[in-house]
Amino acid sequence: MRYILDIRNKLIIILINIFLVVSVDNGEYIILGFYFLTAIMVVFLFRPELGLLIKRISVVFLYPFFISIFIPFLGGGKTVAKIDLKVFTLSITDNGVTIFATVLIKSFISILLIASLLLSSDEMELLRGLRKIHFPRMIVSIIYLMYRYFFLIIEESKTGQMAIRSRVFRRTSYGIINKKLSHLMGNLFIKSFDRVENIYKSMESRGFDGNFYVIEKKNKTGALNIIMLLTFILIPLSLKTIELLNIL
């Protein structure tokens, strides 16, 4: 069941659903509820590992939550509550609460969709899918190289940190520690140029032309792919039509 859809159709479904979810007006909770049910169906279709999915969502969701936590104090509208901090008073407005709740729901649905895609597909499959939907070739190549050689940066960083710890026996001041860390970052930046030059020469000598050629098996469930693709495109489009016509 995990491989009913090929990666191109997965990406199209995710991009269309996220675009339509983000375009929902503030306060349309019923429409967002239906989008959430659609996202749940997408998760069951993709079949990611449930425990890992919950863990990823619980971690990533903290970012939009803390970024948008001040929205209730900034939106206009009627004041529903006040927080007296003696120095100044914060007013919570109804419009701010509505925007805050809408942003959180949209963020949760989007993270749920993206996490289900990432956990149900490997990295090379995602890169092939980006090329299949005509994503710029150069950007895909940069993403692949960044992912492929990211461990080199981690390794160099650990080596530099170990060197700092071996030479710093005690913390005399935070200024010295920050100075050494800035030297470490500068060395990593310089070494990255050397590594890039060596990698480029190695790949060029092996005939690299900017494309990554991968042999993959043909998907035999072509009709089922089309049916699933149309289903999960028509459902969010129908919800968008309902929202625009103000039926609910």
C-alpha positions in Angstrom: 0.0 0.0 0.0 2.9 2.3 0.6 3.9 2.3 -3.0 0.5 2.8 -4.6 1.4 6.3 -5.6 4.6 7.2 -7.3 6.6 10.1 -5.9 5.5 12.6 -8.6 1.8 12.1 -7.7 2.7 12.4 -4.0 4.4 15.7 -4.5 1.5 17.1 -6.6 -1.0 16.1 -3.9 1.0 17.6 -1.1 1.7 20.9 -3.0 -1.9 21.4 -4.0 -3.3 20.6 -0.6 -0.8 22.9 1.2 -1.5 25.7 -1.2 -5.2 25.5 -0.7 -4.9 25.1 3.1 -2.8 28.3 3.3 -5.3 30.2 1.1 -8.2 29.6 3.5 -9.5 32.8 5.1 -9.2 33.4 8.8 -11.9 31.9 11.0 -13.0 29.3 8.5 -12.7 26.5 11.1 -15.2 24.1 9.4 -13.4 24.3 6.1 -10.1 23.7 7.9 -11.6 20.8 9.7 -12.5 19.2 6.3 -8.9 19.9 5.1 -7.7 18.2 8.3 -9.8 15.1 7.5 -8.3 15.1 4.0 -4.8 15.3 5.4 -5.6 12.3 7.6 -6.7 10.4 4.5 -3.4 11.3 2.8 -1.5 10.1 5.8 -3.3 6.7 5.6 -2.6 6.6 1.9 1.1 7.3 2.3 1.5 5.0 5.4 4.4 6.6 7.3 5.6 5.1 10.5 3.0 6.5 13.0 5.3 6.8 16.0 8.0 8.7 14.1 5.3 10.9 12.5 4.0 12.0 15.8 7.5 12.7 17.1 8.4 14.8 14.0 5.1 16.8 14.2 5.5 17.4 18.0 9.0 18.8 17.5 8.4 20.9 14.3 5.1 22.3 15.4 6.9 24.2 18.2 8.4 26.6 15.7 5.2 28.0 14.2 3.6 28.0 17.7 6.3 30.1 19.3 6.7 32.4 16.3 2.9 33.2 16.2 2.4 33.3 20.0 2.3 37.1 20.0 -0.4 37.4 17.3 -3.3 37.6 19.8 -1.8 40.8 21.1 -1.2 42.5 17.7 -4.5 41.9 15.8 -7.2 44.5 15.8 -10.7 44.1 17.0 -12.5 44.0 20.3 -10.5 43.5 23.5 -11.5 40.2 25.2 -8.8 40.2 27.9 -6.0 42.3 29.3 -2.7 41.3 31.0 -1.3 44.0 33.3 2.5 43.8 33.5 2.7 47.0 35.6 5.1 48.5 33.1 2.6 48.2 30.3 -0.7 46.4 29.5 -1.2 43.7 26.8 -4.6 43.5 25.2 -5.9 40.3 23.6 -8.3 41.0 20.8 -10.9 38.7 19.2 -9.4 39.2 15.8 -5.9 38.4 17.1 -7.2 35.1 18.6 -8.9 34.2 15.4 -5.8 34.8 13.4 -3.7 32.9 15.9 -5.9 29.9 15.9 -6.1 29.8 12.1 -2.3 30.1 11.7 -1.9 27.2 14.2 -4.4 25.0 12.4 -2.9 25.7 9.0 0.6 25.1 10.3 -0.4 21.8 11.8 -2.1 20.5 8.7 0.9 21.6 6.5 3.4 20.0 8.8 1.3 16.8 8.9 1.3 16.6 5.1 5.0 17.3 4.7 6.0 14.9 7.5 3.9 12.1 6.0 5.6 12.7 2.6 9.1 12.8 4.0 8.7 9.7 6.2 7.1 7.6 3.4 9.7 8.4 0.8 13.5 8.2 0.8 15.7 11.2 -0.1 16.7 10.1 -3.7 13.1 9.3 -4.4 12.1 12.9 -3.4 14.8 14.4 -5.6 13.7 12.3 -8.6 10.1 13.5 -7.9 11.2 17.1 -7.9 12.8 16.6 -11.4 9.6 14.8 -12.6 7.5 17.8 -11.7 10.0 20.0 -13.6 11.7 21.6 -10.6 14.8 23.5 -11.7 17.6 21.0 -12.3 20.3 23.2 -10.7 18.3 23.6 -7.5 17.7 19.8 -7.3 21.5 19.2 -7.8 22.3 21.7 -5.1 19.9 20.1 -2.7 21.3 16.6 -3.4 24.9 17.8 -2.9 24.1 19.6 0.3 22.4 16.4 1.7 25.1 14.1 0.4 28.1 16.1 1.9 26.4 17.5 5.0 28.1 14.9 7.2 31.5 16.4 6.2 30.5 19.7 7.8 29.3 17.8 11.0 32.6 15.9 11.1 34.7 19.0 10.7 32.7 20.8 13.3 33.1 18.0 15.8 36.8 17.9 15.2 37.1 21.7 15.8 35.0 21.5 18.9 37.2 18.7 20.3 40.3 20.8 19.5 38.8 23.8 21.4 37.8 21.6 24.4 41.3 20.1 24.5 42.9 23.6 24.7 40.4 25.3 26.9 40.8 24.0 30.4 38.5 26.4 32.1 36.1 29.2 31.2 37.7 32.5 32.0 35.1 34.5 30.2 32.4 34.1 27.6 34.3 36.5 25.3 37.1 34.0 24.9 34.7 31.1 24.3 32.8 33.1 21.7 36.1 34.1 20.0 37.2 30.5 19.7 33.8 29.5 18.3 34.0 32.3 15.7 37.5 31.0 14.7 35.9 27.5 14.4 33.2 28.9 12.1 35.7 30.8 10.0 37.8 27.6 9.6 34.7 25.6 8.6 33.8 28.3 6.0 37.3 28.2 4.5 37.5 24.4 4.5 34.2 24.2 2.8 35.6 26.1 -0.2 38.5 23.6 -0.4 36.1 20.7 -0.2 33.8 22.1 -2.8 36.7 22.6 -5.2 38.0 19.1 -4.7 34.5 17.6 -5.1 33.8 19.5 -8.2 37.1 18.5 -9.8 36.5 14.8 -8.9 32.9 14.8 -10.3 34.0 16.7 -13.4 36.7 14.2 -14.1 34.1 11.4 -13.9 31.9 13.0 -16.5 29.3 14.8 -14.2 27.0 17.0 -16.4 24.7 18.3 -13.7 22.2 15.4 -13.9 21.8 12.4 -11.5 20.8 9.4 -13.5 19.0 6.7 -11.6 17.6 3.4 -12.8 14.1 2.9 -11.4 11.4 0.3 -11.8 8.3 1.2 -13.8 5.2 1.6 -11.7 2.6 -1.0 -12.8 -0.3 0.7 -11.0 -0.7 3.5 -13.5 -4.6 3.6 -13.5 -4.7 3.5 -9.7 -2.2 6.3 -9.5 -4.4 8.5 -11.7 -7.5 7.7 -9.7 -5.8 8.5 -6.4 -4.3 11.6 -7.8 -7.6 12.9 -9.1 -9.4 12.0 -5.9 -7.0 14.0 -3.6 -7.0 16.9 -6.0 -10.7 17.1 -6.4 -11.4 16.9 -2.7 -9.5 20.0 -1.7 -10.7 21.9 -4.9 -14.2 21.1 -3.9 -13.6 22.4 -0.4 -12.1 25.6 -1.9 -15.2 26.0 -4.1 -17.4 25.5 -1.0 -15.4 28.2 0.8 -15.6 30.7 -2.1 -19.4 30.2 -2.5 -19.8 30.5 1.2 -22.0 27.4 1.4 -21.0 26.4 5.0 
